[in-house]
Amino acid sequence: MLLLGTFYGGMVTLAGVLGAKQVALGPLAVEAGIFPFLLLVGISSGVTRLHGERVGQMLVRLGFVPLIAAIVLTLIVLQLPTDPGMYPPAKEAFPIILGQSWRLMAAGIVAYGVSVTLNVSVFAWLGARMKSWPGIAGFVAAALSQIVDTFIFISIAFLGVRPVASLYAGQMISKVVLSAIMVPLVIRLVMSLGARIDGPAISAAKCGDDR
């Protein structure tokens, strides 16, 4: 849990930074923050499988701490005077990349809290009924949570500012596809690490003791 909790906190903060770039995956376009975000989904599902829903939800709630701290520190740094000798392109790019509007910040916080909480709840419910198929349960929970995440984030961030129909469709499709690829692998890795580091007690949990 120490290893996974530390890594989870780092991914929470990194997701917001990488989200500034849009990447093209064949015909699909998606903001790059989805990659660390899907790691969060996979880790929270793996922790839920190993330690139960209560611990998985606690991990999600604790993720608000680095997320909010990173936003507050970013706002403070943006207000501090810039060193005149700073590399000019970096000086211009820094506020563009990190100076998100309040709508984007609010959208990120709300979407994270609702979607990952939903993911843990759905995964715990499915996991109790699909004990031999954690990867499939993880994909279904992740796909549902990513659809909800997309709807919440785009609605808060862009509704009334720009057309959102194409954003909804493109982001939902790309996130579901990436969920199918990434989340089962991350869950399996988390379960393997738990069994290796924490020993027989975690091995028993992995075999279906969903406390």
C-alpha positions in Angstrom: 0.0 0.0 0.0 2.9 2.4 0.7 4.3 1.8 -2.8 0.9 2.0 -4.5 -0.3 5.0 -2.5 2.9 6.9 -3.4 2.6 6.1 -7.0 -1.1 6.9 -7.0 -0.5 10.3 -5.6 2.1 11.1 -8.3 -0.3 10.0 -11.1 -3.1 12.2 -9.7 -0.9 15.3 -10.1 0.7 14.2 -13.4 -2.7 13.7 -15.1 -3.5 17.4 -14.9 -0.2 18.4 -16.4 -0.2 15.9 -19.3 -3.8 16.8 -20.0 -2.5 20.0 -21.7 -1.5 17.9 -24.7 -3.9 16.3 -27.2 -2.5 13.1 -28.8 -3.6 11.3 -31.9 -4.0 7.5 -31.7 -4.9 6.6 -35.3 -8.3 8.1 -36.0 -8.9 8.9 -32.3 -7.9 12.0 -30.5 -7.5 12.1 -26.7 -5.9 14.3 -24.1 -2.7 12.7 -22.8 -3.9 12.9 -19.2 -5.9 9.8 -19.8 -2.8 7.6 -19.5 -2.0 8.4 -15.9 -5.7 8.6 -15.2 -6.2 5.0 -16.4 -3.3 4.0 -14.1 -5.3 5.5 -11.3 -8.4 3.5 -12.3 -6.3 0.3 -12.5 -4.5 0.8 -9.2 -7.7 1.6 -7.3 -9.3 -1.5 -8.8 -6.3 -3.6 -7.9 -6.3 -2.3 -4.4 -10.0 -3.0 -4.1 -9.4 -6.5 -5.2 -6.6 -7.1 -2.7 -7.9 -5.1 0.3 -11.7 -4.6 -0.2 -13.9 -1.7 -1.3 -13.4 0.4 1.9 -9.7 0.6 1.3 -10.1 1.3 -2.4 -12.5 4.2 -1.7 -10.1 5.5 1.0 -7.3 5.6 -1.6 -9.5 7.6 -4.0 -10.4 10.1 -1.2 -6.8 10.5 -0.3 -6.0 11.3 -3.9 -7.7 14.6 -3.4 -4.9 15.7 -1.1 -2.1 15.8 -3.8 -4.5 17.0 -6.4 -5.7 20.0 -4.5 -2.2 20.8 -3.2 -0.8 20.8 -6.7 -3.5 23.2 -7.9 -3.0 25.6 -5.0 0.8 25.5 -5.4 0.5 26.1 -9.2 -1.7 29.1 -8.6 0.8 30.5 -6.1 3.8 30.0 -8.5 1.9 31.6 -11.4 1.5 34.7 -9.3 5.2 35.0 -8.3 7.4 37.2 -10.5 9.4 35.4 -13.3 13.1 35.5 -13.4 14.1 37.8 -16.3 16.9 35.3 -17.2 14.5 32.4 -17.7 14.6 30.7 -21.1 12.2 32.8 -23.2 10.2 29.9 -24.8 9.7 28.3 -21.4 8.7 31.6 -19.9 5.9 32.0 -22.4 4.8 28.3 -22.3 4.6 27.9 -18.5 1.5 30.0 -17.9 -0.2 28.6 -21.1 0.4 25.0 -20.0 -0.3 25.3 -16.3 -2.6 28.4 -16.1 -5.9 26.5 -16.5 -9.2 28.3 -16.0 -11.3 27.8 -12.9 -13.7 25.7 -15.0 -11.0 23.3 -16.1 -9.7 22.9 -12.5 -13.2 22.4 -11.1 -14.0 19.9 -13.9 -10.9 17.9 -13.1 -11.6 17.7 -9.4 -15.3 16.7 -9.8 -14.7 14.3 -12.7 -11.9 12.6 -10.7 -13.9 12.2 -7.5 -17.1 10.9 -9.2 -15.6 8.7 -11.9 -12.9 6.9 -9.8 -15.4 6.4 -6.9 -17.8 4.9 -9.3 -15.1 2.7 -10.7 -14.3 1.2 -7.3 -17.9 0.7 -6.5 -18.7 -1.1 -9.8 -15.5 -3.1 -9.7 -16.2 -4.3 -6.1 -19.7 -5.3 -7.1 -18.6 -7.1 -10.3 -15.6 -8.6 -8.6 -17.7 -10.4 -6.0 -19.5 -12.0 -8.9 -16.6 -12.6 -11.3 -13.8 -13.6 -8.9 -12.0 -15.5 -11.6 -12.1 -12.6 -14.1 -10.8 -9.5 -12.4 -9.5 -8.1 -15.8 -13.0 -8.2 -17.4 -14.6 -6.7 -14.3 -11.9 -4.0 -14.3 -12.6 -3.2 -18.0 -16.3 -2.9 -17.5 -16.0 -0.7 -14.4 -13.3 1.4 -16.1 -15.3 1.8 -19.3 -18.4 2.9 -17.4 -16.5 5.3 -15.2 -14.7 6.8 -18.2 -17.9 7.5 -19.9 -19.2 9.3 -16.8 -15.8 11.1 -16.4 -16.0 12.4 -20.0 -19.5 13.6 -19.6 -18.8 15.4 -16.3 -15.5 17.0 -17.4 -16.6 18.2 -20.8 -19.9 19.5 -19.4 -18.3 21.6 -16.7 -15.3 22.7 -18.7 -16.8 23.5 -22.1 -20.6 23.5 -22.1 -21.7 26.9 -23.4 -18.2 27.8 -24.6 -17.8 25.5 -27.6 -19.8 22.7 -29.4 -19.4 19.6 -27.2 -21.2 16.7 -29.1 -18.1 15.7 -31.0 -16.0 16.0 -27.9 -18.3 13.7 -26.0 -18.3 11.0 -28.7 -14.6 11.1 -29.5 -13.4 11.1 -25.9 -15.7 8.4 -24.8 -14.8 6.1 -27.6 -11.0 6.6 -27.2 -11.2 6.2 -23.4 -13.2 3.0 -23.6 -10.7 1.5 -26.1 -7.7 2.5 -23.9 -9.5 1.1 -20.9 -9.7 -2.3 -22.6 -6.0 -2.2 -23.3 -4.5 -0.7 -20.1 -6.8 -1.4 -17.1 -6.7 -5.3 -17.1 -2.9 -5.2 -17.3 -2.6 -2.7 -14.5 -4.9 -4.7 -12.2 -2.9 -7.9 -12.9 0.3 -6.0 -12.1 -1.1 -4.6 -8.9 -2.3 -8.0 -7.7 1.1 -9.5 -8.6 3.0 -6.8 -6.6 0.6 -7.2 -3.7 1.2 -11.0 -3.6 4.9 -10.6 -3.9 5.4 -7.8 -1.4 2.7 -8.5 1.3 2.9 -12.3 1.2 0.3 -15.0 1.9 -2.4 -12.8 3.3 -2.6 -10.8 0.0 -2.5 -14.1 -2.0 -5.5 -15.2 -0.1 -7.3 -12.0 -0.9 -6.4 -12.2 -4.5 -8.0 -15.6 -4.7 -11.4 -14.1 -3.7 -11.3 -12.9 -0.1 -12.8 -9.5 -0.9 -13.1 -8.1 2.6 
